[in-house]
Amino acid sequence: MITTIQKWGNSQGVRLPKVILEAVFLEENDPVEIVAENDSIIIRKPARKRRAKRSLEERLEVFYQKPIDEILADDDLYAPTEVDWGKPVGKEVW
């Protein structure tokens, strides 16, 4: 497919046909990476950065900023209580 580089504000742009975007599963406002290599311009999806998976204990330590032993020993962090949801409104079964 041949297209033309056109003025777009103070820059230049190339319109990408819908068929091309659909073929690579890109939509409006998706981030892309643009690279110049060997007399070519390559537009591609950026590499996804994967976050290291953390265990529940590690996540709790980050959230509470305490070691897990202190979190588990603290009775004030979780005190089970009954919640009053009000009287039935529809056809709830209690």
All heavy atoms as an XYZ file, in Angstrom:
769
protein
N       0.847     -1.171      0.000
C       0.000      0.000      0.000
C       0.893      1.234      0.000
O       1.852      1.313      0.751
C      -0.890     -0.041      1.251
C      -1.738      1.179      1.408
S      -2.837      1.094      2.817
C      -3.953     -0.159      2.279
N       0.576      2.186     -0.820
C       1.347      3.426     -0.902
C       0.478      4.565     -0.381
O      -0.709      4.654     -0.686
C       1.779      3.705     -2.357
C       2.729      2.595     -2.812
C       2.438      5.071     -2.461
C       3.220      2.748     -4.218
N       1.086      5.422      0.428
C       0.399      6.591      0.967
C       1.352      7.776      0.901
O       2.483      7.634      0.428
C      -0.102      6.325      2.406
O      -0.912      7.406      2.824
C       1.052      6.123      3.364
N       0.934      8.934      1.360
C       1.731     10.156      1.246
C       1.983     10.749      2.623
O       1.104     10.731      3.482
C       0.958     11.197      0.397
O       0.605     10.594     -0.841
C       1.794     12.423      0.140
N       3.172     11.290      2.808
C       3.478     12.025      4.030
C       2.870     13.415      3.867
O       3.097     14.087      2.862
C       4.996     12.120      4.261
C       5.573     10.723      4.464
C       5.312     13.031      5.443
C       7.075     10.678      4.582
N       2.071     13.843      4.858
C       1.367     15.119      4.764
C       1.700     16.001      5.960
O       2.023     15.494      7.033
C      -0.138     14.884      4.711
C      -0.573     14.086      3.505
C      -2.053     13.770      3.519
O      -2.674     13.752      4.565
N      -2.609     13.521      2.345
N       1.590     17.307      5.756
C       1.828     18.261      6.834
C       0.729     18.119      7.874
O      -0.440     17.973      7.558
C       1.842     19.688      6.281
C       2.228     20.724      7.315
C       2.584     22.023      6.624
C       2.976     23.092      7.593
N       4.116     22.805      8.426
N       1.125     18.140      9.130
C       0.182     18.024     10.234
C       0.669     18.976     11.325
O       1.539     18.621     12.116
C       0.137     16.597     10.732
C      -0.973     16.284     11.682
C      -1.827     17.137     12.282
C      -1.339     14.993     12.138
N      -2.698     16.472     13.085
C      -2.420     15.128     13.018
C      -0.859     13.716     11.900
C      -3.025     14.062     13.658
C      -1.454     12.652     12.533
C      -2.542     12.830     13.399
N       0.155     20.196     11.357
C       0.668     21.205     12.285
C       2.085     21.563     11.901
O       2.372     21.878     10.749
N       3.016     21.492     12.869
C       4.428     21.759     12.598
C       5.193     20.483     12.258
O       6.404     20.499     12.146
C       5.079     22.438     13.802
C       4.582     23.858     13.981
O       4.196     24.504     13.020
N       4.581     24.332     15.220
N       4.484     19.377     12.128
C       5.109     18.085     11.845
C       4.558     17.528     10.546
O       3.817     18.185      9.837
C       4.830     17.096     12.987
O       5.307     17.587     14.214
N       4.924     16.309     10.256
C       4.369     15.582      9.128
C       3.760     14.291      9.654
O       4.167     13.776     10.692
C       5.443     15.247      8.081
C       5.901     16.449      7.264
C       6.876     17.312      8.008
O       7.738     16.807      8.700
N       6.741     18.623      7.886
N       2.777     13.766      8.938
C       2.115     12.559      9.391
C       1.749     11.645      8.248
O       1.708     12.054      7.091
N       1.488     10.411      8.579
C       1.032      9.408      7.632
C      -0.258      8.831      8.181
O      -0.327      8.435      9.353
C       2.073      8.262      7.471
C       1.539      7.174      6.557
C       3.380      8.809      6.955
N      -1.301      8.798      7.379
C      -2.566      8.196      7.810
C      -2.465      6.697      7.644
O      -2.015      6.194      6.611
C      -3.724      8.732      6.977
C      -4.041     10.164      7.287
C      -5.227     10.603      6.467
N      -5.462     12.002      6.705
C      -6.645     12.493      7.024
N      -7.689     11.715      7.123
N      -6.783     13.782      7.225
N      -2.911      5.991      8.660
C      -2.905      4.528      8.615
C      -4.333      4.048      8.368
O      -5.235      4.348      9.154
C      -2.373      3.955      9.929
C      -0.954      4.386     10.313
C      -0.599      3.882     11.694
C       0.039      3.878      9.295
N      -4.551      3.306      7.308
C      -5.897      2.828      7.005
C      -6.435      1.907      8.100
O      -5.676      1.194      8.773
C      -5.730      2.053      5.696
C      -4.440      2.531      5.122
C      -3.583      2.923      6.280
N      -7.737      1.921      8.258
C      -8.415      1.111      9.273
C      -8.081     -0.367      9.110
O      -7.877     -1.079     10.092
C      -9.925      1.338      9.170
C     -10.725      0.640     10.224
C     -12.197      0.955     10.096
C     -12.986      0.238     11.169
N     -14.417      0.523     11.063
N      -7.982     -0.831      7.878
C      -7.685     -2.250      7.616
C      -6.324     -2.637      8.207
O      -6.171     -3.713      8.789
C      -7.698     -2.515      6.089
C      -7.303     -3.936      5.771
C      -9.051     -2.182      5.511
N      -5.355     -1.750      8.079
C      -4.014     -2.017      8.619
C      -4.068     -2.066     10.145
O      -3.511     -2.962     10.772
C      -3.007     -0.932      8.160
C      -2.874     -0.917      6.641
C      -1.664     -1.093      8.835
C      -2.171     -2.106      6.052
N      -4.740     -1.082     10.757
C      -4.837     -1.050     12.217
C      -5.557     -2.281     12.755
O      -5.148     -2.863     13.756
C      -5.547      0.227     12.673
C      -4.799      1.528     12.384
C      -5.650      2.724     12.764
C      -3.475      1.563     13.105
N      -6.625     -2.690     12.093
C      -7.357     -3.881     12.532
C      -6.498     -5.135     12.410
O      -6.589     -6.036     13.238
C      -8.648     -4.039     11.722
C      -9.704     -3.023     12.085
C     -10.931     -3.090     11.191
O     -10.879     -3.765     10.132
O     -11.942     -2.466     11.559
N      -5.653     -5.193     11.399
C      -4.811     -6.366     11.190
C      -3.815     -6.569     12.329
O      -3.427     -7.702     12.626
C      -4.062     -6.245      9.865
N      -3.407     -5.470     12.975
C      -2.435     -5.577     14.074
C      -3.070     -5.243     15.425
O      -2.376     -5.046     16.413
C      -1.188     -4.692     13.826
C      -0.399     -5.205     12.644
C      -1.579     -3.247     13.639
N      -4.402     -5.185     15.449
C      -5.166     -4.952     16.677
C      -4.782     -3.649     17.381
O      -4.564     -3.617     18.582
C      -5.036     -6.148     17.634
C      -5.414     -7.452     17.001
C      -4.444     -8.366     16.606
C      -6.744     -7.756     16.784
C      -4.797     -9.565     16.016
C      -7.102     -8.944     16.180
C      -6.134     -9.859     15.793
N      -4.688     -2.573     16.614
C      -4.434     -1.251     17.172
C      -5.685     -0.394     17.001
O      -6.428     -0.555     16.029
C      -3.252     -0.569     16.476
C      -1.867     -1.043     16.879
C      -0.813     -0.400     15.997
C      -1.582     -0.728     18.334
N      -5.900      0.509     17.953
C      -7.034      1.413     17.906
C      -6.544      2.836     18.137
O      -5.394      3.059     18.532
C      -8.054      1.053     18.992
C      -8.688     -0.304     18.809
C      -9.658     -0.640     19.926
O      -9.755      0.133     20.904
O     -10.319     -1.688     19.821
N      -7.446      3.790     17.951
C      -7.127      5.193     18.186
C      -6.621      5.381     19.615
O      -7.143      4.778     20.548
C      -8.393      6.038     17.973
C      -8.157      7.513     18.087
C      -9.420      8.319     17.799
O     -10.388      7.765     17.273
O      -9.416      9.508     18.137
N      -5.585      6.180     19.780
C      -4.952      6.517     21.058
C      -4.124      5.392     21.665
O      -3.659      5.513     22.787
C      -5.978      7.027     22.086
C      -6.622      8.311     21.636
O      -5.964      9.176     21.082
N      -7.911      8.423     21.851
N      -3.934      4.267     20.976
C      -3.030      3.227     21.473
C      -1.594      3.729     21.337
O      -1.246      4.364     20.336
C      -3.172      1.927     20.665
C      -4.391      1.124     21.039
O      -5.035      1.465     22.045
O      -4.692      0.150     20.335
N      -0.737      3.447     22.326
C       0.667      3.848     22.191
C       1.380      2.962     21.167
O       1.061      1.773     21.040
C       1.237      3.625     23.596
C       0.351      2.602     24.208
C      -1.008      2.797     23.603
N       2.293      3.536     20.421
C       3.112      2.785     19.474
C       4.566      3.229     19.608
O       4.856      4.319     20.088
C       2.650      2.977     18.010
C       1.297      2.334     17.769
C       2.640      4.419     17.612
N       5.454      2.369     19.190
C       6.886      2.668     19.172
C       7.287      2.911     17.720
O       6.906      2.145     16.834
C       7.651      1.470     19.746
C       9.141      1.646     19.770
C       9.854      0.404     20.298
O       9.209     -0.622     20.517
O      11.078      0.498     20.482
N       8.046      3.979     17.470
C       8.501      4.289     16.115
C      10.019      4.191     16.096
O      10.698      4.809     16.901
C       8.055      5.697     15.678
C       6.531      5.806     15.738
C       8.572      6.009     14.277
C       6.008      7.193     15.464
N      10.541      3.390     15.158
C      11.973      3.134     15.076
C      12.433      3.350     13.635
O      11.741      2.938     12.700
C      12.287      1.673     15.502
C      13.770      1.404     15.432
C      11.755      1.392     16.887
N      13.585      3.992     13.464
C      14.198      4.120     12.142
C      15.335      3.115     12.056
O      16.271      3.161     12.841
C      14.723      5.538     11.944
N      15.228      2.175     11.105
C      16.250      1.129     10.925
C      16.489      0.898      9.444
O      15.537      0.699      8.684
C      15.779     -0.210     11.523
C      15.820     -0.312     13.005
C      15.349     -1.694     13.482
O      15.088     -2.573     12.657
O      15.241     -1.855     14.698
N      17.726      0.876      9.040
C      18.102      0.485      7.678
C      17.232      1.145      6.609
O      16.619      0.473      5.782
C      18.048     -1.042      7.512
C      18.946     -1.757      8.504
O      20.003     -1.251      8.853
N      18.523     -2.904      8.951
N      17.144      2.447      6.640
C      16.391      3.191      5.634
C      14.895      2.858      5.663
O      14.206      2.914      4.651
C      16.975      2.919      4.233
C      16.593      4.002      3.248
O      16.392      5.154      3.679
O      16.473      3.698      2.052
N      14.379      2.457      6.843
C      12.963      2.126      6.999
C      12.430      2.763      8.278
O      13.180      3.029      9.210
C      12.770      0.620      7.102
O      13.182     -0.022      5.930
N      11.144      2.999      8.301
C      10.461      3.456      9.508
C       9.559      2.317      9.951
O       8.711      1.848      9.181
C       9.639      4.730      9.246
C      10.561      5.866      8.798
C       8.855      5.124     10.488
C       9.813      7.091      8.316
N       9.712      1.887     11.181
C       8.928      0.768     11.715
C       8.034      1.295     12.832
O       8.509      1.940     13.766
C       9.848     -0.347     12.246
C      10.744     -0.844     11.121
C       9.032     -1.466     12.860
C      11.856     -1.751     11.576
N       6.750      1.032     12.712
C       5.783      1.395     13.749
C       5.289      0.092     14.346
O       4.775     -0.772     13.636
C       4.590      2.183     13.157
C       5.081      3.439     12.452
C       3.591      2.525     14.252
C       3.997      4.172     11.682
N       5.462     -0.073     15.663
C       5.035     -1.324     16.293
C       4.509     -1.065     17.690
O       4.743     -0.012     18.277
C       6.175     -2.331     16.320
C       7.376     -1.875     17.100
C       8.487     -2.910     17.072
N       9.729     -2.325     17.529
C      10.907     -2.534     16.972
N      11.013     -3.322     15.940
N      11.970     -1.954     17.454
N       3.799     -2.065     18.193
C       3.309     -1.987     19.568
C       4.507     -2.011     20.497
O       5.463     -2.754     20.261
C       2.425     -3.192     19.890
C       1.148     -3.254     19.107
C       0.385     -4.495     19.505
C      -0.837     -4.701     18.672
N      -1.574     -5.905     19.052
N       4.485     -1.203     21.556
C       5.617     -1.244     22.498
C       5.628     -2.574     23.243
O       4.579     -3.182     23.468
C       5.348     -0.072     23.446
C       3.921      0.280     23.271
C       3.490     -0.208     21.924
N       6.815     -3.006     23.610
C       6.943     -4.236     24.380
C       6.283     -4.037     25.733
O       6.475     -3.008     26.381
C       8.416     -4.600     24.551
N       5.486     -5.007     26.137
C       4.805     -4.900     27.426
C       5.791     -5.177     28.538
O       6.525     -6.158     28.503
C       3.661     -5.911     27.502
C       2.573     -5.631     26.493
C       1.512     -6.668     26.554
N       0.544     -6.267     27.568
C      -0.364     -7.067     28.067
N      -0.444     -8.305     27.684
N      -1.219     -6.643     28.966
N       5.806     -4.292     29.498
C       6.658     -4.495     30.664
C       5.871     -5.309     31.672
O       4.799     -4.904     32.119
C       7.067     -3.159     31.274
C       7.953     -2.353     30.376
C       8.348     -1.054     31.028
C       9.213     -0.248     30.092
N       9.557      1.047     30.653
N       6.380     -6.444     32.007
C       5.697     -7.294     32.974
C       6.222     -7.010     34.367
O       7.419     -6.938     34.588
C       5.899     -8.762     32.634
C       5.284     -9.120     31.306
C       5.283    -10.613     31.124
N       4.667    -10.940     29.874
C       3.484    -11.511     29.770
N       2.822    -11.825     30.847
N       2.967    -11.785     28.601
N       5.282     -6.823     35.263
C       5.675     -6.608     36.648
C       5.935     -7.956     37.301
O       5.271     -8.948     36.991
C       4.568     -5.885     37.405
C       4.406     -4.458     36.963
C       3.431     -3.738     37.824
N       2.086     -4.115     37.390
C       0.991     -3.842     38.054
N       1.041     -3.198     39.178
N      -0.183     -4.199     37.594
N       6.892     -7.964     38.185
C       7.167     -9.191     38.919
C       5.961     -9.526     39.780
O       5.383     -8.655     40.423
C       8.408     -9.017     39.781
N       5.583    -10.781     39.783
C       4.441    -11.188     40.589
C       4.850    -11.236     42.048
O       5.913    -11.726     42.398
C       3.934    -12.553     40.131
C       3.312    -12.498     38.765
C       2.675    -13.808     38.408
C       2.014    -13.695     37.044
N       1.375    -14.939     36.652
N       3.985    -10.697     42.887
C       4.239    -10.688     44.323
C       3.229    -11.588     45.010
O       2.077    -11.661     44.588
C       4.096     -9.277     44.885
C       5.138     -8.322     44.420
C       4.918     -6.988     45.073
N       5.948     -6.036     44.692
C       5.887     -4.764     44.964
N       4.865     -4.262     45.605
N       6.847     -3.967     44.592
N       3.658    -12.177     46.077
C       2.748    -12.990     46.867
C       1.826    -12.066     47.660
O       2.069    -10.860     47.785
C       3.533    -13.887     47.828
O       4.183    -13.089     48.800
N       0.768    -12.626     48.212
C      -0.153    -11.845     49.028
C       0.580    -11.249     50.226
O       0.363    -10.088     50.582
C      -1.317    -12.724     49.496
C      -2.336    -12.044     50.401
C      -2.945    -10.832     49.705
C      -3.415    -13.017     50.819
N       1.458    -12.009     50.832
C       2.211    -11.513     51.980
C       3.062    -10.300     51.601
O       3.104     -9.306     52.315
C       3.101    -12.614     52.579
C       2.353    -13.680     53.337
C       1.807    -14.784     52.430
O       2.095    -14.772     51.206
O       1.069    -15.641     52.948
N       3.724    -10.383     50.443
C       4.552     -9.254     49.998
C       3.701     -8.021     49.717
O       4.077     -6.907     50.069
C       5.336     -9.647     48.743
C       6.420    -10.670     49.000
C       7.010    -11.225     47.721
O       6.298    -11.332     46.711
O       8.205    -11.560     47.747
N       2.538     -8.224     49.122
C       1.649     -7.100     48.837
C       1.153     -6.455     50.129
O       1.052     -5.235     50.225
C       0.464     -7.552     48.000
C       0.852     -7.911     46.591
C      -0.330     -8.451     45.844
N       0.055     -8.866     44.521
C      -0.652     -8.622     43.438
N      -1.778     -7.965     43.515
N      -0.232     -9.036     42.273
N       0.810     -7.270     51.119
C       0.359     -6.732     52.402
C       1.471     -5.956     53.093
O       1.224     -4.900     53.680
C      -0.143     -7.861     53.304
C      -1.484     -8.474     52.896
C      -1.759     -9.733     53.707
C      -2.610     -7.482     53.051
N       2.691     -6.469     53.028
C       3.822     -5.767     53.643
C       4.039     -4.402     52.991
O       4.308     -3.415     53.672
C       5.087     -6.615     53.541
C       5.088     -7.796     54.484
C       6.301     -8.701     54.315
O       6.993     -8.620     53.274
O       6.545     -9.498     55.234
N       3.901     -4.325     51.682
C       4.059     -3.043     50.987
C       2.922     -2.108     51.379
O       3.134     -0.934     51.667
C       4.092     -3.261     49.453
C       3.985     -1.939     48.715
C       5.355     -3.998     49.057
N       1.689     -2.619     51.426
C       0.527     -1.789     51.724
C       0.586     -1.235     53.142
O       0.391     -0.052     53.361
C      -0.756     -2.601     51.530
C      -2.008     -1.808     51.776
C      -2.485     -0.945     50.810
C      -2.690     -1.908     52.974
C      -3.629     -0.198     51.022
C      -3.844     -1.172     53.204
C      -4.311     -0.314     52.226
N       0.843     -2.112     54.124
C       0.846     -1.680     55.525
C       2.202     -1.167     55.990
O       2.326     -0.618     57.074
C       0.408     -2.824     56.435
C      -1.071     -3.122     56.333
C      -1.512     -4.296     55.760
C      -2.014     -2.231     56.819
C      -2.870     -4.579     55.663
C      -3.369     -2.500     56.725
C      -3.787     -3.675     56.145
O      -5.124     -3.944     56.049
N       3.236     -1.366     55.188
C       4.602     -0.968     55.518
C       5.050     -1.562     56.850
O       5.636     -0.883     57.693
C       4.730      0.553     55.508
C       4.440      1.145     54.158
C       4.506      2.651     54.136
O       4.572      3.310     55.168
N       4.503      3.216     52.945
N       4.738     -2.848     57.014
C       5.131     -3.610     58.204
C       5.466     -5.022     57.769
O       4.955     -5.489     56.750
C       3.964     -3.738     59.192
C       3.447     -2.480     59.807
C       2.309     -2.859     60.749
C       1.658     -1.669     61.391
N       0.590     -2.061     62.315
N       6.261     -5.734     58.560
C       6.481     -7.155     58.279
C       5.173     -7.931     58.464
O       4.309     -7.551     59.248
C       7.518     -7.591     59.314
C       8.067     -6.341     59.895
C       7.075     -5.261     59.664
N       5.036     -9.035     57.767
C       3.793     -9.802     57.782
C       3.440    -10.299     59.181
O       2.264    -10.363     59.548
C       3.849    -10.976     56.771
C       2.476    -11.612     56.564
C       4.854    -12.018     57.199
C       1.476    -10.735     55.888
N       4.450    -10.613     59.998
C       4.175    -11.085     61.367
C       3.461    -10.012     62.193
O       2.551    -10.314     62.960
C       5.472    -11.507     62.066
C       6.115    -12.711     61.392
O       5.372    -13.496     60.765
O       7.339    -12.854     61.493
N       3.877     -8.766     62.032
C       3.218     -7.667     62.754
C       1.800     -7.438     62.233
O       0.893     -7.132     63.002
C       4.025     -6.374     62.618
C       5.312     -6.370     63.401
C       6.056     -5.059     63.240
O       5.402     -4.005     63.020
O       7.300     -5.071     63.323
N       1.629     -7.588     60.935
C       0.297     -7.394     60.347
C      -0.674     -8.434     60.893
O      -1.786     -8.121     61.306
C       0.366     -7.475     58.811
C       1.228     -6.336     58.262
C      -1.028     -7.447     58.204
C       1.590     -6.485     56.799
N      -0.249     -9.690     60.921
C      -1.123    -10.776     61.374
C      -1.403    -10.694     62.869
O      -2.459    -11.132     63.331
C      -0.518    -12.126     61.018
C      -0.393    -12.412     59.511
C       0.342    -13.724     59.282
C      -1.747    -12.420     58.845
N      -0.472    -10.137     63.640
C      -0.646    -10.041     65.087
C      -1.503     -8.844     65.497
O      -1.973     -8.780     66.633
C       0.721     -9.950     65.772
N      -1.728     -7.897     64.581
C      -2.465     -6.675     64.900
C      -3.973     -6.917     64.802
O      -4.533     -7.023     63.716
C      -2.042     -5.557     63.945
C      -2.566     -4.199     64.370
O      -3.421     -4.138     65.264
O      -2.102     -3.196     63.790
N      -4.644     -6.991     65.963
C      -6.086     -7.244     65.988
C      -6.899     -6.042     65.521
O      -8.069     -6.180     65.160
C      -6.539     -7.632     67.406
C      -6.008     -9.009     67.812
O      -5.755     -9.826     66.895
O      -5.847     -9.252     69.016
N      -6.306     -4.856     65.512
C      -7.041     -3.663     65.088
C      -7.203     -3.575     63.568
O      -8.052     -2.838     63.071
C      -6.348     -2.394     65.583
C      -6.418     -2.283     67.103
O      -7.382     -2.816     67.677
O      -5.501     -1.670     67.687
N      -6.362     -4.311     62.829
C      -6.453     -4.255     61.369
C      -7.722     -4.926     60.862
O      -8.295     -4.510     59.873
C      -5.232     -4.912     60.728
C      -3.951     -4.105     60.807
C      -2.808     -4.881     60.174
C      -4.103     -2.758     60.130
N      -8.130     -5.989     61.537
C      -9.355     -6.664     61.122
C     -10.158     -7.037     62.349
O      -9.773     -7.898     63.121
C      -9.055     -7.921     60.308
C     -10.317     -8.676     59.958
C     -11.206     -8.172     59.027
C     -10.637     -9.863     60.599
C     -12.371     -8.830     58.719
C     -11.803    -10.539     60.292
C     -12.665    -10.014     59.349
O     -13.817    -10.673     59.056
N     -11.263     -6.362     62.506
C     -12.180     -6.688     63.586
C     -13.531     -6.970     62.945
O     -14.186     -6.056     62.427
C     -12.286     -5.530     64.573
N     -13.945     -8.249     62.912
C     -15.211     -8.560     62.249
C     -16.376     -7.863     62.939
O     -16.472     -7.848     64.157
C     -15.319    -10.082     62.367
C     -14.351    -10.477     63.419
C     -13.316     -9.417     63.503
N     -17.222     -7.253     62.154
C     -18.398     -6.572     62.677
C     -19.583     -6.901     61.781
O     -19.423     -7.251     60.610
C     -18.211     -5.042     62.692
O     -17.932     -4.604     61.370
C     -17.087     -4.622     63.608
N     -20.772     -6.753     62.349
C     -21.976     -6.990     61.569
C     -22.361     -5.684     60.883
O     -22.301     -4.608     61.473
C     -23.106     -7.447     62.495
C     -24.328     -7.893     61.749
C     -25.350     -8.541     62.673
O     -24.952     -9.283     63.578
O     -26.548     -8.275     62.463
N     -22.771     -5.785     59.633
C     -23.151     -4.616     58.862
C     -24.654     -4.642     58.655
O     -25.214     -5.652     58.228
C     -22.433     -4.601     57.489
C     -22.904     -3.428     56.648
C     -20.932     -4.553     57.685
N     -25.329     -3.536     58.955
C     -26.758     -3.434     58.745
C     -27.006     -2.938     57.328
O     -26.692     -1.800     56.984
C     -27.374     -2.465     59.763
C     -28.887     -2.348     59.610
O     -29.478     -3.189     58.881
O     -29.467     -1.440     60.215
N     -27.556     -3.792     56.479
C     -27.820     -3.454     55.091
C     -29.216     -2.855     54.915
O     -29.642     -2.593     53.808
C     -27.671     -4.694     54.200
C     -26.270     -5.182     54.160
C     -25.732     -6.190     54.892
C     -25.205     -4.662     53.365
N     -24.405     -6.354     54.610
C     -24.055     -5.415     53.662
C     -25.086     -3.653     52.436
C     -22.830     -5.184     53.069
C     -23.870     -3.431     51.834
C     -22.758     -4.191     52.150
N     -29.955     -2.694     56.001
C     -31.304     -2.144     55.910
C     -32.315     -3.253     55.701
O     -31.998     -4.432     55.625
N     -33.584     -2.872     55.608
C     -34.630     -3.875     55.435
C     -34.696     -4.309     53.974
O     -34.251     -3.583     53.077
C     -35.972     -3.318     55.910
C     -36.441     -2.114     55.140
C     -37.744     -1.590     55.715
C     -38.177     -0.372     54.902
N     -39.431      0.154     55.342
N     -35.267     -5.475     53.689
C     -35.377     -5.956     52.317
C     -36.171     -4.981     51.446
O     -37.145     -4.383     51.892
C     -36.118     -7.284     52.458
C     -35.916     -7.696     53.866
C     -35.777     -6.442     54.657
N     -35.728     -4.815     50.197
C     -36.372     -3.890     49.289
C     -37.122     -4.639     48.190
O     -38.190     -4.239     47.779
C     -35.327     -2.940     48.647
C     -35.942     -2.039     47.622
C     -34.621     -2.132     49.726
N     -36.560     -5.735     47.749
C     -37.175     -6.503     46.653
C     -37.641     -7.850     47.139
O     -38.301     -7.969     48.168
N     -37.219     -8.891     46.437
C     -37.624    -10.255     46.768
C     -36.472    -11.037     47.380
O     -36.301    -12.234     47.116
C     -38.146    -10.961     45.528
C     -39.392    -10.330     44.959
C     -39.887    -11.068     43.738
C     -41.139    -10.418     43.185
N     -41.638    -11.094     41.988
N     -35.647    -10.342     48.181
C     -34.534    -11.017     48.818
C     -35.028    -12.080     49.786
O     -36.085    -11.938     50.379
C     -33.632    -10.031     49.606
C     -32.935     -9.017     48.758
C     -33.718     -7.720     48.645
O     -34.923     -7.720     48.929
O     -33.119     -6.715     48.256
N     -34.238    -13.129     49.934
C     -34.561    -14.175     50.911
C     -33.563    -14.019     52.050
O     -32.356    -14.056     51.846
C     -34.454    -15.569     50.260
C     -34.703    -16.647     51.286
C     -35.412    -15.685     49.093
N     -34.066    -13.833     53.268
C     -33.178    -13.631     54.423
C     -33.152    -14.847     55.267
O     -33.982    -15.473     55.682
C     -33.640    -12.420     55.251
C     -33.501    -11.150     54.476
C     -34.418    -10.599     53.652
C     -32.369    -10.286     54.423
N     -33.941     -9.458     53.101
C     -32.687     -9.230     53.572
C     -31.123    -10.286     55.024
C     -31.807     -8.197     53.289
C     -30.269     -9.254     54.749
C     -30.602     -8.233     53.888
